[in-house]
Amino acid sequence: MTALSDSRCPVLDPTARAAHADAAVLRARGPATPVELPGGVRAWSVTRHSVIQKLTGDPRVSRDPRRHWPGLADVPAGWPLAVSALMQNFLNAYGEEHRALRRRMAPSFSPRRVEAMRPQIQATADRLVEALESLPAGRSADVRHALALPLTMTVICDLFGVPGTLRERLGASIDALMDTTASAEQGQARLAELQAQLVKLLEYKRAHPSSDFTSDLLTPSAEGEAPLTDKELLDHLFLMLAAGYETAVNLITSAVHALLAEPEHLNQLRIGAVGWDDIIEETLRHNGPIMHHPMRYAIEDVDLGEGVVIRRGEPVIIAFAAAGRDPEIHPDSPDVFDPARASKEHLAFGHGPHFCLGAHLARLETHVALTTLFARLPLVVLAHPDQPPSPVPSLSLNGPAQLRVIPRPAAPADAG
């Protein structure tokens, strides 16, 4: 029987240079397989679609490390995954505590409230694409940093009432913390910097309350629930700000790359063979924006079959992006981007009680970004079509670290 202490335990590559290939190797080892994470922490890796569904919907599996992970005390200081796995927010809560906190957060991301943001999202996308359009013919730009990131960062900061003076440093702090190649010392310094920026945000919103999500968090709950502590407020803000833009940044950038890497997909769009929703859902299936998401913990022994039992207290790391390429559910060329495929089933936004609150917002932002970019710049091409873009150096995030495109290719006469 396989055990978490298995001496054959592979080490997950913190640079994520070949995340999908590595996930395929892990998938072949069984329904779950032991892996070593940065910092020497061991966990069960789950990459199969059916097993991810099973575990994320199983009440015997918790996200609360303080209640259900005996190994928490052995986690090294500066652990690169601590920012996702150990913060005290509703994502890392269990049972009724999780349900109560989620109820408090959910209204800000309701489909109606998100749809009301469409004009603002469109105006921001128009401004950013106009800047790309104004570049001299033949000049390249990075779509991630010129469109995807400023669009989604503007939207989430407006939603949370983040003042302009804090936005750039706050975004940079969040990005830095998601880099799982950082040393322990770097991790501690980056976490301190993030906390300092979030404290400034709380101080500002206490002095300048308004109609935004941060002010909502600071307002006592109508149900008479205890107010959140400052630590909980900071951790909730990090979760919602980071999840609110990192997911969509990767989704937008990956979708642009998929379309430009194989222009036939754009032809299919133009003739109506596929729609923009097909592009978005196939991107979520083929290259979901979140890969390994830490952590979950067995409350009691969970038998997955094939000789694999996750023992009580053992941690699990879920590879959500890997689920979309599982041959068991997508037997027809799962590694090929094909927006015309009949089934685009994926788990890119999770599953079960922890399904992503921001899924509707991410889809809307991506739809607006893609339609605006390709309507105004129909001739946009990859600047380096023969060079696959390097991935974000993160076990958690999944997407190109940059994607250089030429918005307006130079005419032959201009090139000469």
Helices and strands as residue ranges (DSSP letters): H 19-28, E 33-36, G 38-40, E 42-46, H 49-56, E 61-62, H 65-68, G 70-74, H 82-85, G 90-92, H 95-105, G 106-109, H 111-115, H 118-133, E 141-142, H 143-143, I 144-148, H 149-160, H 164-177, H 184-207, H 213-218, H 230-261, H 264-271, H 276-286, E 292-298, E 302-305, E 308-310, E 315-319, H 320-323, G 352-354, H 359-376, E 381-382, E 404-406, H 412-415
